[in-house]
Amino acid sequence: MNLHLSKCTNSDLDRLLSISRKTFIDAFENHNNPDDFKAYMETAFSREQILRELTNPQMSFYLVYSEDEPIAYFKLNEDEAQRDIKDENAMELERIYVKSEFQRNKIGHFMLNNIKRIAVSKNKSYLWLGVWEKNGKAIRFYEKNGFIKFGKHPYFIGTDKQMDWLMKLNLINLKK
């Protein structure tokens, strides 16, 4: 599979909305109360919210393409845009999703390698993320790639309080 990465601009808004909604629905809709999930989708993935994030200089979205088709994306937050840790030496990986029909093709590894490269190029010391404690598949992926759990935080889907593990990856050795 021939993959390439593209940093999103305002002209990517419709593509980004489409893939972000589809991948989140595919991953989590069946695990949540329908009313809470609908309320969350209407705010977190509204056109206005994604455009606000897309135009924030401390947030970056990247689309992964196979040929001309967007098949995955990720979102990175720096400085004050980070949700829990406001460390200038850190970068938050807030979202990383692959369309379900393209999973198990090492696309997550492709993205993570690029994310590490981006973070190192910005002189970050570590990456961190929050992952739902019930998402064993994602937790295993992160652990296999060197992330370690260092805490927890609540994450709300509508009114449903869920718990995310906070995980981090040290980038110091990659800077050499």
C-alpha positions as CSV (number, residue, x, y, z in Angstrom):
1,M,0.0,0.0,0.0
2,N,1.4,3.4,-1.1
3,L,0.8,5.8,1.8
4,H,1.4,9.5,2.1
5,L,0.8,12.1,4.7
6,S,-0.7,15.6,4.3
7,K,-1.1,18.3,6.9
8,C,-4.6,19.6,6.8
9,T,-5.6,23.1,5.9
10,N,-9.0,24.8,5.8
11,S,-9.5,23.3,2.3
12,D,-9.5,19.8,3.9
13,L,-12.4,20.5,6.3
14,D,-15.0,18.3,4.5
15,R,-12.6,15.4,4.1
16,L,-11.5,15.7,7.7
17,L,-15.1,15.9,9.0
18,S,-16.0,12.9,7.0
19,I,-13.2,10.6,8.2
20,S,-13.2,11.9,11.8
21,R,-17.0,11.2,12.2
22,K,-16.8,7.8,10.4
23,T,-13.9,6.5,12.4
24,F,-15.2,7.6,15.7
25,I,-18.7,6.2,15.0
26,D,-17.2,2.9,13.9
27,A,-14.9,2.7,17.0
28,F,-17.3,3.7,19.7
29,E,-21.0,4.0,18.8
30,N,-21.8,0.5,19.9
31,H,-20.2,0.9,23.2
32,N,-22.1,4.0,24.3
33,N,-25.6,5.1,25.2
34,P,-27.2,6.4,22.0
35,D,-28.3,9.7,23.4
36,D,-24.9,10.5,25.1
37,F,-23.1,9.4,21.9
38,K,-25.3,11.6,19.7
39,A,-24.8,14.6,22.0
40,Y,-21.0,14.1,22.0
41,M,-20.9,13.8,18.2
42,E,-22.9,17.0,17.7
43,T,-20.4,19.0,19.7
44,A,-17.0,17.4,19.3
45,F,-17.4,16.7,15.6
46,S,-19.5,19.6,14.5
47,R,-18.3,21.6,11.5
48,E,-17.7,24.7,13.7
49,Q,-15.7,22.8,16.3
50,I,-13.4,21.0,13.8
51,L,-12.9,24.3,11.9
52,R,-12.0,26.1,15.2
53,E,-9.5,23.3,15.9
54,L,-8.2,23.3,12.4
55,T,-7.4,27.1,12.6
56,N,-5.8,26.9,16.0
57,P,-2.0,27.2,15.5
58,Q,-1.4,24.9,18.4
59,M,-3.4,22.1,16.9
60,S,-2.5,20.1,13.8
61,F,-4.5,17.5,11.8
62,Y,-2.9,15.2,9.3
63,L,-4.6,13.0,6.7
64,V,-3.1,9.7,5.6
65,Y,-3.9,8.8,2.0
66,S,-3.7,5.6,0.0
67,E,-3.5,6.9,-3.5
68,D,-6.0,9.7,-3.5
69,E,-8.3,8.3,-0.8
70,P,-8.0,9.5,2.8
71,I,-7.9,6.3,5.0
72,A,-6.7,7.6,8.4
73,Y,-5.9,10.8,10.3
74,F,-4.4,12.0,13.5
75,K,-4.5,15.2,15.6
76,L,-1.6,16.7,17.6
77,N,-1.8,19.4,20.3
78,E,1.0,21.6,21.6
79,D,1.4,24.1,24.4
80,E,-1.9,25.4,25.8
81,A,-4.0,23.3,23.3
82,Q,-2.9,20.2,25.3
83,R,-5.8,19.0,27.4
84,D,-4.2,17.8,30.7
85,I,-0.5,18.5,30.5
86,K,0.6,22.0,29.4
87,D,4.2,21.1,29.0
88,E,6.1,22.9,26.3
89,N,8.4,19.8,26.0
90,A,5.4,17.6,25.3
91,M,3.1,16.9,22.4
92,E,-0.4,15.4,22.9
93,L,-1.6,12.8,20.4
94,E,-5.3,13.5,20.8
95,R,-6.7,11.4,18.0
96,I,-5.3,8.6,15.8
97,Y,-7.9,6.7,13.7
98,V,-7.8,4.4,10.7
99,K,-10.9,3.5,8.7
100,S,-12.1,0.0,9.8
101,E,-11.6,-1.5,6.3
102,F,-7.9,-0.5,6.3
103,Q,-7.0,-1.6,9.8
104,R,-4.4,-4.3,10.3
105,N,-2.3,-3.0,7.5
106,K,0.4,-1.3,9.6
107,I,-1.1,2.1,9.0
108,G,-1.0,2.9,12.7
109,H,2.7,2.2,12.7
110,F,3.1,4.5,9.7
111,M,1.3,7.3,11.5
112,L,3.1,6.7,14.8
113,N,6.5,6.9,13.1
114,N,5.5,10.2,11.4
115,I,4.1,11.5,14.7
116,K,7.4,10.7,16.4
117,R,9.3,12.4,13.6
118,I,7.1,15.5,13.8
119,A,7.5,15.7,17.6
120,V,11.3,15.3,17.5
121,S,11.5,18.0,14.8
122,K,9.7,20.3,17.2
123,N,12.2,19.4,19.9
124,K,9.6,17.6,22.1
125,S,10.8,15.3,24.8
126,Y,7.8,13.1,25.0
127,L,4.4,12.3,23.4
128,W,1.4,11.6,25.6
129,L,-2.2,10.6,25.0
130,G,-5.4,9.5,26.7
131,V,-7.0,6.1,25.7
132,W,-10.2,4.7,27.0
133,E,-9.5,2.1,29.7
134,K,-11.8,-0.4,27.9
135,N,-10.1,-0.1,24.6
136,G,-7.7,-3.0,25.0
137,K,-6.7,-3.2,21.4
138,A,-5.5,0.4,21.4
139,I,-3.8,0.0,24.7
140,R,-1.9,-3.0,23.4
141,F,-0.8,-1.1,20.3
142,Y,0.5,1.8,22.4
143,E,2.3,-0.6,24.8
144,K,3.9,-2.5,21.9
145,N,5.2,0.9,20.7
146,G,6.8,1.9,23.9
147,F,4.1,4.0,25.6
148,I,3.7,3.5,29.4
149,K,0.7,4.3,31.6
150,F,1.3,7.2,34.0
151,G,-2.1,8.3,35.1
152,K,-5.8,8.5,34.4
153,H,-8.4,11.2,33.6
154,P,-12.1,11.4,33.2
155,Y,-13.5,11.7,29.6
156,F,-17.2,12.4,29.0
157,I,-19.3,11.1,26.2
158,G,-22.4,13.2,26.7
159,T,-23.2,12.8,30.4
160,D,-21.4,9.4,30.7
161,K,-18.2,9.8,32.7
162,Q,-15.6,7.3,31.3
163,M,-12.0,6.9,32.3
164,D,-9.0,7.3,30.1
165,W,-5.5,6.0,30.8
166,L,-2.8,8.6,30.3
167,M,0.2,7.1,28.4
168,K,3.5,8.6,27.4
169,L,6.4,7.8,25.1
170,N,9.8,9.2,25.8
171,L,11.4,10.7,22.7
172,I,14.8,11.7,24.2
173,N,16.6,8.7,22.6
174,L,15.1,9.5,19.2
175,K,16.7,13.0,19.2
176,K,20.2,11.7,18.6
